[in-house]
Amino acid sequence: MVKIHTLNIEPPVVNASCAWASDYEQLLELYDSPYTGAVITRTATFNGFSEDASNTVAFAKETVTSVNSYGYSPHPLSTYLDWVYTLLTTPCLDGSPPTKPVIISITASTPTVLTEMVENIQTLRKKLRAAASTSTSNILFAPNIDPATLVGIELNTSCPNIKDAPPPSYTFPLLLPLLDVLSSAFYADPSLTIGLKLPPYLYATRFAEAVRFIHTYTREIRPAVFMNGNSHQLTEADGNPMRSLNPFAYLASTNTLGNCLLFSEQAFRDPADFNQGPEASADGMLTDDFYARGPSPSPPLSSPGGMGGEAIHPISLGNVYTFARMLAAHPDPAVRRIRVIGIGGVTSSAAAARMRAAGASVVGCATLLGREGVRAFEIIAGHS
């Protein structure tokens, strides 16, 4: 089991925030899977994001790679709050109370809107806590677990597909007004688990900048802090009291790499229709005619968008490796406690092992989920 602040994630595998975690049925299937240790919703805005036919995905034929032009979820935050409450108050398939965490991915362009979104999530957490403490409640909760601590927040600052709005986390100082909001919420309620979803960085200075700014949010703490209505002593893994806190419990690294393109001869859209392509002969070999004329001048199958899956795997491994080592070597113990969720090309058990070797505490996937459905997590576990 991996513990990220209040979230216990077992097995240490999650879905990345993506289009295949958009609606309740998808979230429920992810939640019911024994191969996921936590579920992350698709990124919600306050009022929902307007999608159209241009928001789509293409999967590469040769590798488990995708290019998507999706933005954020069309469902507003309020809808996800209702769905998460239902997930956490409905018995599991075996009749046991839910104990798997749900991380609500959110984004906002202004601190004012983000403040309201965080307040609404906190209202959900209070509602869960109140239901668990009410003796007349007919909802089954796990003993000795505060259900509010099963809900976390992930701020997505790295989607490459929003028109005229480049990912602000490529220029980290632009994030500070939003991070200020999250920091204030955390220090008002240290039981809140907060993560940041980051883009793929390509230069060493970007990693150093991110860690430097995150470190500025560390605060020294009194011997006891107020949590869950009681004075509560926070301790390190070795049992010694914590002397400092940082509001950011994890970094999700990486999101997709923007402005990528797949042509029709390279890709397909519907995983159910995947085959070896129109140029393949009966034995699966490419025909001589294909080599004679070269690739067909077909139009792109995808709009320029974010690339994920195997093609981004080396970049994501490098990002996870760099962040994990910078965090582990930091002089601030609160920064050293920040964990990394490794995302990007986790398409097999071997790829998951590489992510963990690079320093990820938890691994996540999206492209494989889009291609295989929830069976993706059995593949990652080596059971399929």
Beta strands, then each sheet from edge to edge (+ up, - down):
strand 1: 2-4
strand 2: 7-9
strand 3: 13-15
strand 4: 39-40
strand 5: 57-60
strand 6: 65-68
strand 7: 102-106
strand 8: 151-156
strand 9: 193-198
strand 10: 219-220
strand 11: 225-227
strand 12: 230-232
strand 13: 244-245
strand 14: 250-253
strand 15: 257-260
strand 16: 267-268
strand 17: 305-309
strand 18: 339-343
strand 19: 362-365
sheet 1: 1+ 2-
sheet 2: 3+ 19+ 18+ 14+ 9+ 8+ 7+ 4+
sheet 3: 15+ 17- 6+ 5- 16+
sheet 4: 10+ 13-
sheet 5: 11+ 12-
end
